[in-house]
């Protein structure tokens, strides 16, 4: 059974003076834990065991509040150790205070907490180690520089509770992804605790006397640096565009109806799963988690940072574009359990049969210019609207009208307005589920499409597990521009909730 060690940090002030990394790296928290319990003296073997267990875990997920850089830069004047040059008299001490340090703090909401979540298997002894680390966290007194006073609370929770916490969190969630691009943070690794112990020991004997008599000299020895592992967070996914070609004549693009986008998604997903299982029979669990989202028995659910996204792309970008689907975008996150080239191989050359269209062959596209219509790349956009309707949470469900009793059960204007207001509120929740942390300034919902050749929401419900009453077309304006692709709602892994930017 999988568990999560969650350590929550709160600062006395909404300021962080630590240099370099943001958010504060897991290595800083690890050192803060060691410093807290090290106040009683050197760490015993029994005290060290939980920390040695912690340093072997995979890098944690981090949730940190939104941050701004302070505009006021305080100058901290310090002695420059030049008293000897002034005769060594204490009366000349003020003249030595000519050096100063510049600390430019990062500002954030001091009420918000920083969350560090390590996942681990509940094996023998692991739960006991996790509970002791929770006790160690209560002795944390700072994080960052000495003036960054903080305290911590640790707890053991289940993965589903962690996901609920991250969805509701009003900050930025950082996930370890690997890859070559992203934010690099130092994380504990096996041997980190021992390196801190070695550094502590050598710090006490940095100066050693060498020689005898008048020839005695003090020799300075640099203390060894602690050992931590640089880990990349928030890497961009690896993308590849595929084209729907006619199997009979590969020079012809095939058009797939917009309203049947979920059917196309399922066909591609199931075909890719079958090909990967046949080629990688020892990775069935990873294939199910990354492409389906869970294993067959439902015992292991994929995290957002590992799931492959298959996104059919309707043809848009021109007032007369027909919105038919001719291309498919496949995104493999940097933290996926599957190699990106294996996933692309499974999709490339996939043959699809459908009674309503010619047989289809998926081929790799050398042209990804279509992505700019979905906000991929520069510039970012603040205003977006759906091309396929979003599946909003249950609270956004419209009251269903019996087709045989339309006149009797017809909705009044007040009821329709109330349904739209509730749906608009649920859009905020859908943005959180999609980990879009930028607040929305305006939200508009309706059943009709925002583009002339689009489809009403009712056309997308058949063949899916989503009821049409939960489907809404959404237009929103964010307080800050973001880059795409932007997909929201419970159907975002089924081709629903696909949004396109609206140029101002």
C-alpha positions in Angstrom: 0.0 0.0 0.0 1.3 3.4 -0.9 1.5 6.2 1.6 2.7 9.8 1.5 4.9 11.6 4.0 3.7 15.2 4.0 5.7 18.0 5.7 4.1 21.4 5.7 6.3 24.5 6.3 5.0 27.9 7.4 7.1 31.1 7.8 6.8 33.6 10.5 7.0 36.4 7.9 6.0 36.3 4.3 9.6 36.7 3.2 12.3 34.3 2.0 15.9 35.4 1.9 17.5 32.2 0.7 19.6 32.7 -2.4 19.1 30.9 -5.7 16.5 28.2 -5.7 12.7 28.7 -5.7 10.8 27.0 -4.3 13.1 26.2 -1.4 14.7 22.9 -2.4 14.1 19.6 -0.7 17.8 19.7 0.3 17.2 22.8 2.3 14.3 21.1 4.2 16.5 18.1 4.8 19.3 20.3 6.2 16.7 22.1 8.4 15.5 18.7 9.8 19.1 17.8 10.6 19.8 21.2 12.2 16.6 20.9 14.3 17.4 17.5 15.8 21.1 18.3 15.9 20.6 20.9 18.6 21.1 18.2 21.2 24.5 17.2 19.8 25.8 14.7 17.2 23.2 12.4 15.8 23.2 8.8 17.0 22.8 5.8 14.7 19.2 5.3 16.0 18.4 9.0 15.3 20.0 8.8 11.8 18.0 5.8 10.5 14.8 7.7 9.6 16.8 10.4 7.8 18.8 7.7 5.9 15.4 6.2 4.9 14.1 9.6 3.8 17.2 10.3 1.6 16.6 7.1 -0.4 13.0 8.1 -1.4 12.2 9.6 -4.8 12.2 13.4 -5.0 9.1 15.0 -3.5 6.2 16.9 -5.0 6.4 20.5 -3.8 3.5 23.0 -3.5 4.6 26.6 -2.9 2.6 29.9 -2.9 2.8 32.5 -5.6 5.9 34.7 -5.1 7.0 38.3 -6.0 10.4 39.8 -5.6 10.5 42.6 -3.1 11.0 46.2 -4.5 12.7 47.5 -1.4 16.3 46.2 -1.0 17.6 46.5 2.6 21.3 47.0 3.0 22.9 45.1 5.9 26.2 46.7 7.0 28.8 44.3 8.4 32.5 44.7 9.5 35.1 44.1 6.9 37.7 42.8 9.4 40.2 45.6 8.6 40.7 46.7 12.3 44.4 45.7 12.1 44.9 48.2 9.3 43.6 51.0 11.6 46.0 50.3 14.5 43.9 47.6 16.1 42.1 50.1 18.4 38.5 49.4 19.3 37.7 53.1 18.9 38.3 52.7 15.2 35.7 49.9 14.8 33.0 52.1 13.2 35.4 52.9 10.4 35.5 49.2 9.4 31.8 49.0 8.7 32.1 49.9 5.1 31.0 46.6 3.6 27.3 45.6 3.3 25.2 42.7 2.1 22.3 43.0 -0.2 19.4 40.6 0.4 16.5 40.8 -2.0 13.7 38.8 -0.4 11.0 36.9 -2.1 7.5 37.9 -0.9 4.5 35.6 -0.5 1.4 35.1 1.6 2.6 34.1 5.0 -0.6 32.3 5.8 0.1 29.9 2.9 2.0 26.7 3.6 4.8 25.0 1.7 4.1 21.3 1.2 6.7 18.7 0.5 5.2 15.2 -0.2 7.3 12.0 -0.5 5.6 8.9 -1.7 6.7 5.5 -0.3 5.5 1.9 0.0 4.3 0.8 3.4 6.9 -1.9 3.8 8.4 -3.2 7.0 9.8 -0.4 9.1 9.0 2.4 6.5 5.8 3.6 8.3 7.8 3.8 11.6 10.5 5.8 9.9 8.0 8.1 8.4 6.3 8.8 11.8 9.7 9.6 13.3 10.5 12.1 10.5 7.1 13.7 11.4 8.4 14.1 14.9 11.7 15.6 13.6 9.8 18.2 11.6 8.4 19.7 14.8 12.0 20.8 15.7 12.5 22.8 12.5 13.0 26.5 13.4 14.2 28.1 10.1 14.3 27.4 6.4 16.6 29.4 4.2 18.8 32.0 5.9 19.0 32.5 9.7 16.4 35.3 9.5 13.8 33.1 7.8 12.1 31.8 10.9 9.7 28.9 10.2 8.1 25.9 11.7 6.9 22.6 10.3 4.3 19.8 10.8 4.6 16.3 9.4 1.9 13.7 8.8 1.3 10.4 7.0 -1.6 10.5 4.5 -3.0 8.5 1.6 -2.3 9.5 -2.1 -5.9 10.4 -2.7 -5.8 12.9 0.1 -2.6 14.4 -1.4 -4.3 14.9 -4.8 -7.3 16.6 -3.1 -4.9 18.9 -1.2 -3.0 19.8 -4.4 -6.2 20.5 -6.3 -7.5 22.9 -3.7 -4.0 24.5 -3.2 -3.9 28.2 -4.2 -0.3 28.2 -5.3 2.0 26.4 -7.7 2.5 22.7 -7.7 6.0 21.6 -8.8 6.5 17.9 -9.8 9.8 16.1 -10.3 9.9 15.3 -14.0 13.5 14.7 -15.0 14.3 15.9 -18.5 16.8 18.6 -19.6 14.7 21.7 -19.2 12.9 23.1 -16.2 13.7 24.2 -12.6 16.7 22.3 -11.1 16.4 21.8 -7.3 18.8 19.9 -5.0 17.3 16.8 -3.4 18.6 14.4 -0.8 20.2 11.2 -2.1 21.8 8.2 -0.4 24.8 9.5 1.5 23.5 13.1 2.0 23.2 12.7 5.8 26.7 11.3 6.1 28.1 14.2 4.0 26.5 16.6 6.4 28.1 14.8 9.3 31.5 14.9 7.7 31.1 18.6 7.0 30.2 19.2 10.6 33.2 17.3 11.9 35.7 19.1 9.6 34.2 22.6 10.4 35.4 22.2 14.0 39.0 21.7 12.8 39.3 24.0 9.8 42.5 25.6 11.3 45.4 23.4 12.2 48.8 24.5 13.5 51.8 23.3 11.5 55.4 23.6 12.5 57.2 24.4 15.8 58.3 27.4 17.7 58.3 30.7 15.8 57.6 28.8 12.5 54.1 27.7 13.6 51.6 28.5 10.9 47.8 28.0 10.8 46.7 25.9 7.9 43.1 26.4 6.6 41.3 23.4 5.3 38.1 23.8 3.2 35.2 21.7 4.6 33.7 19.2 2.1 30.4 20.2 0.5 27.3 18.3 1.2 26.1 15.7 -1.4 22.8 16.3 -3.0 21.2 15.3 -6.2 20.2 18.0 -8.8 16.7 17.1 -9.9 14.7 18.8 -12.7 11.2 20.0 -11.9 8.4 21.1 -14.3 10.0 20.0 -17.5 7.9 20.6 -20.6 6.4 17.4 -22.2 7.8 16.0 -25.4 5.3 16.5 -28.2 4.7 14.9 -31.6 1.9 15.6 -34.1 0.4 12.8 -36.2 -1.8 13.0 -39.2 -4.9 11.0 -40.2 -4.1 9.6 -43.6 -6.2 7.3 -45.9 -4.9 3.8 -45.7 -5.7 3.3 -49.4 -4.0 6.5 -50.5 -1.6 7.9 -48.0 -1.4 11.2 -49.9 -4.9 12.1 -48.7 -5.8 13.5 -45.3 -8.9 12.0 -43.7 -11.4 14.2 -41.9 -12.9 12.9 -38.6 -16.2 14.5 -37.3 -15.7 16.9 -34.4 -18.6 15.5 -32.4 -17.0 12.0 -32.4 -13.7 13.2 -31.0 -13.9 10.9 -27.9 -14.4 7.8 -30.2 -11.2 8.7 -32.0 -9.3 9.2 -28.8 -10.4 5.8 -27.5 -9.5 4.1 -30.7 -6.0 5.6 -30.7 -5.4 4.9 -27.0 -6.6 1.3 -27.1 -4.6 0.7 -30.3 -1.4 2.1 -28.7 -1.9 0.1 -25.5 -2.3 -3.1 -27.5 0.9 -2.5 -29.5 2.9 -1.6 -26.4 1.7 -4.6 -24.5 2.7 -6.9 -27.3 6.2 -5.4 -27.6 6.8 -4.7 -23.8 5.0 -7.5 -22.1 7.0 -6.9 -18.8 5.7 -3.3 -18.5 1.9 -3.9 -18.6 1.3 -2.0 -15.4 3.3 1.0 -16.5 1.4 1.0 -19.9 -2.0 0.9 -18.2 -1.1 3.7 -15.8 0.4 6.0 -18.4 -2.1 5.6 -21.2 -5.3 4.5 -19.4 -4.7 6.2 -16.1 -5.0 3.2 -13.9 -4.3 -0.6 -13.8 -7.0 -3.1 -14.7 -7.9 -3.8 -11.1 -7.9 -0.1 -10.2 -5.3 -0.6 -7.5 -2.7 1.7 -9.0 -3.7 5.2 -10.3 -1.4 7.3 -12.4 -0.3 10.7 -11.1 -0.8 13.8 -13.3 3.0 14.0 -14.0 3.2 10.5 -15.6 0.1 10.3 -17.8 0.4 10.4 -21.6 -2.1 12.8 -23.2 -3.6 12.0 -26.6 -5.2 15.2 -28.0 -7.1 15.1 -31.4 -6.9 18.6 -32.9 -9.9 20.1 -34.7 -9.0 22.3 -37.7 -9.4 25.9 -36.5 -7.7 29.2 -37.1 -9.9 30.6 -39.9 -13.5 31.7 -39.9 -14.3 29.1 -42.5 -12.4 26.2 -40.9 -14.7 23.2 -40.7 -13.4 21.9 -37.3 -13.0 18.4 -38.6 -10.1 16.4 -37.0 -7.1 15.7 -39.3 -4.3 15.7 -36.8 -3.5 14.3 -33.3 -1.1 15.7 -30.7 0.6 13.2 -28.4 2.3 14.6 -25.3 4.6 12.4 -23.1 5.5 14.1 -19.8 9.2 14.1 -18.9 8.3 12.1 -15.8 6.5 9.4 -17.7 7.1 5.7 -16.8 7.3 5.0 -20.5 10.0 6.2 -23.0 8.7 8.9 -25.3 10.0 7.1 -28.4 8.1 3.9 -27.4 4.9 5.9 -27.1 5.4 7.6 -30.5 6.3 4.2 -32.1 3.0 2.8 -30.8 1.0 5.6 -32.3 2.9 5.9 -35.6 1.6 3.5 -38.2 -1.6 2.7 -36.2 -4.5 1.5 -38.4 -8.0 2.5 -37.4 -11.2 1.2 -38.9 -14.5 3.0 -38.6 -17.8 2.3 -40.5 -18.4 6.0 -41.0 -15.0 6.9 -42.6 -12.3 5.3 -44.7 -9.7 3.2 -43.1 -7.1 5.4 -41.4 -3.3 5.3 -41.0 -1.7 7.5 -38.4 1.6 9.0 -39.7 4.2 11.3 -38.2 3.7 14.9 -39.3 6.7 17.1 -40.1 4.6 20.2 -39.7 3.6 21.3 -36.2 2.3 24.8 -37.2 -1.2 23.7 -36.2 -0.1 23.9 -32.6 0.0 27.7 -32.7 -3.8 27.8 -33.0 -3.9 26.1 -29.6 -1.5 28.6 -27.9 1.6 26.4 -28.0 4.6 28.6 -28.0 4.8 32.4 -28.0 2.9 34.6 -27.3 0.9 33.5 -24.2 -2.8 34.4 -24.2 -5.2 35.5 -21.5 -8.5 34.9 -23.2 -9.6 31.3 -24.1 -12.7 29.5 -25.2 -13.6 25.8 -25.7 -13.6 24.1 -29.1 -14.9 20.9 -27.5 -17.2 21.3 -24.4 -15.8 20.9 -20.9 -17.1 18.2 -18.6 -17.6 20.2 -15.4 -18.1 18.7 -11.9 -21.5 17.3 -10.8 -22.5 20.6 -9.2 -22.7 22.1 -12.7 -25.3 19.7 -14.0 -28.3 21.3 -15.6 -31.8 20.1 -14.8 -32.9 17.6 -17.4 -36.1 18.2 -19.3 -38.3 15.3 -20.4 -38.6 15.7 -24.2 -42.3 14.7 -24.0 -43.0 17.4 -21.4 -41.0 20.4 -22.8 -43.8 22.9 -22.3 -44.6 21.8 -18.8 -41.0 21.5 -17.6 -39.6 24.5 -19.5 -37.0 26.5 -17.5 -37.6 30.1 -16.6 -34.9 32.8 -17.1 -34.1 32.8 -13.4 -33.4 29.1 -13.3 -31.2 29.2 -16.4 -29.2 32.1 -14.9 -28.7 30.2 -11.7 -27.5 27.1 -13.6 -25.0 29.3 -15.5 -23.8 30.9 -12.4 -23.2 27.5 -10.7 -21.4 26.2 -13.8 -19.2 29.3 -13.9 -18.2 28.6 -10.2 -17.4 25.0 -11.2 -15.1 26.2 -14.0 -12.8 27.5 -11.2 -12.7 24.0 -9.7 -12.0 22.6 -13.2 -9.0 25.0 -13.6 -7.6 23.8 -10.3 -7.9 20.1 -11.4 -6.0 21.0 -14.6 -3.4 22.7 -12.3 -4.0 26.1 -13.9 -3.1 28.3 -11.0 -3.8 31.7 -12.7 -7.1 33.1 -11.5 -9.9 33.8 -13.9 -11.1 37.4 -14.3 -14.3 36.6 -16.3 -16.1 33.4 -17.0 -18.9 32.8 -19.5 -20.7 29.4 -20.0 -23.2 28.3 -22.6 -24.4 25.3 -24.6 -23.8 26.8 -28.0 -20.2 26.9 -29.5 -18.2 30.1 -29.6 -17.2 29.5 -33.2 -19.5 29.3 -36.2 -18.6 25.8 -37.3 -18.5 24.3 -33.8 -21.0 21.9 -32.3 -23.5 22.2 -29.4 -22.6 20.4 -26.3 -25.3 17.7 -26.7 -23.6 16.3 -29.8 -20.5 15.2 -27.8 -22.3 13.1 -25.1 -23.2 9.9 -27.1 -20.6 7.2 -26.9 -19.1 8.7 -23.7 -19.6 8.1 -20.0 -20.4 11.8 -19.5 -24.0 13.0 -19.4 -24.8 16.0 -21.6 -26.1 18.0 -18.7 -22.5 18.3 -17.4 -21.2 19.6 -20.7 -20.6 23.3 -21.1 -18.8 25.5 -23.6 -16.6 27.9 -21.6 -15.0 31.2 -22.4 -12.7 32.8 -19.8 -10.3 35.6 -19.4 -7.3 34.9 -17.0 -5.6 37.6 -15.0 -2.3 36.6 -16.6 -1.6 35.2 -20.0 -0.5 31.6 -20.3 0.7 29.2 -23.0 -1.2 26.2 -24.3 -2.4 23.6 -24.8 -5.2 24.3 -22.3 -7.6 21.5 -21.6 -10.0 21.5 -18.6 -12.7 19.4 -17.1 -13.2 15.7 -16.3 -13.0 14.7 -19.9 -9.6 16.3 -20.6 -8.2 12.8 -21.3 -11.0 12.0 -23.7 -10.6 14.9 -26.1 -13.2 17.1 -24.3 -12.5 20.5 -22.8 -10.0 21.5 -25.5 -9.6 25.3 -25.5 -8.2 27.7 -28.1 -6.8 31.2 -27.5 -8.8 34.2 -28.6 -6.4 36.9 -29.8 -7.3 40.4 -28.5 
